[in-house]
Amino acid sequence: MSVVQHKAIVRKFYDVVCNQRQFAVADEIFSRSYKMFPSSEPPFGPQGVKEFLYWLITTFPDVQYRVEVLVAEGDQVASLATLHGTPTTPIAHLGDLGTSAPTGKPFDTSEFALWQFADGKIVKRRVVLDSLPMLSSLGVFRSAAST
């Protein structure tokens, strides 16, 4: 596959799978061994992606991604996307931070991801998320700007 095709697949993930909620498309673009996060437990592959996205839209029903930049070389694509969402249910997946009550306060946060391809499918993703805006919105802590 070409770098243009790889970029189109990453854009399809954000625009079609995430934003349009067409989760079945994950079957077309993710390998069976794909892990959403390095510490992910089964299921892996497209089903693991779908389960994470079900959680995401349950927690942030208005969640939307806006792709800012896609750059590709060889079998990798780098993406910068903005995630918009509003927490409407408690979140118990904050590790040592405990459970957070829904605040109804919208946030925008940046996500940088490096996607790797093999045989036309996404096999790996490394992601860095600017969690501060989201955690501030959840009331986990207050940023200096909000005091």
N, C-alpha and C positions, 0 to 999 in steps of 0.2 A: 504494500500500500504506500501511497505517497504521503508526504507531510500534509498536503491539502486535505486528503481523505481523513487522516488522523485528527486534524483540527475540526473537521466537520463532525466527527463522532463525538468529540468533547463538547462541542456546541450543542449537539443533539441531546447529550445527557442533561445539560443545564436547561435548554429551551423546551425540549419535548418531555423527557422523563420527569424532571423536577417541576418546571413551571406549568406544563400542561397536564401533569399527573398521569401521563401515559406510561405506567410502570412496566407494562409488557415489553416495551422497547428495550428495557434492560437486558432481556434475554438475547437480543441481537448484538449488543455491544460489549458485554462483560464476559470474561472467561469464567469457567466453572471454579477455578481456584482463586479468583479475585477476593481480596479481603478489603472491606471498607476502611478499616483501621488496622495497624499492625497487631493490636491485641484483640481483634475481633474473634469471637467464638462462632462455631457453625450456627446457622448455615452460611456457607461462603457463596461466591459467585452471584449471579443475578438475584437469587432469592435473598441473600444477605443485604444486597443493595435495596431491594424492595422493602424489607423489614425495617431498615434504618429510615427510609423515606416515609413509611407509614408512621413511625414514631415522630419524625420531624414535623409532618403536617398535622398530626394530632396535637402536638405541643405548640406549634406556630402555624395555625391554619392559613394564614395569609402569606406564608413564606414564598419568596420569589428570589431568583438569582438574576443578576445582570452581569453578563460577560463584558469585562472591560478590555482585556487583552488576551490574545492567543498567539503564542510563538511556538514554532515546531522545528525540530531538527532530528533527522534519523527516525528512530522509533519512539520519540518522546515529544510531548506537548506540555508547555508551561501555560497555565491559565491564571489570570487574576480576575476574580469575580466579586461582586458586592452581594451580600446576602441581606435581605430585608425580612423582618418578621416581627410578630407580636406574640408574646407568651400568654397563653390562655388556660393552661393546665399546670399543675405542680410538676416540677422536674426533680426526679430523684437520682439523676445520673451525673451528679457533680462531685463524685468521689468524696474527699475530705470536707467539701463544702456543704454536704448534706442536701436536704430537699429545699427547693425554692418554691415559694408560692407564686401563682401567676400575678403579674402586675398590670397587664394590659398596656404596658408602655412599649411602643414600637422601637426598633433599633435597626441600624445598618452597620454591617461589619464586613471587613475584607477577608477574602480567602485566597491564598496562593496555593496552587496545586501543580505537581509535576506528575503527569500521566505517562505510563509506559504501555506500549503495544506489542503484541506478538500475534501472528496469524490473523490480523485484522480485528482483534478484540483487545479491550483494556485488560491488562494483567496486573497492574500495580498503580497505586496512587500514593504520593507522599503529599501531605497537606499541612500548611501553617495557617492557623486561623487567628485573627486579631480578636481575642475573646473579650477584651475590656468593654466595648460598647454593649455586647450582649449581657455580660455579667452585671454591668451597671443597671441595665434595663430590668434585670431579674431581681435587683435589690440585694445581690450578694455582697456588694460593697459599693461605696459611693466614690466616684472619681473626684479629683480636686476641682474639676469644672462644675460639678453639681453641688458643691458646698457653698 
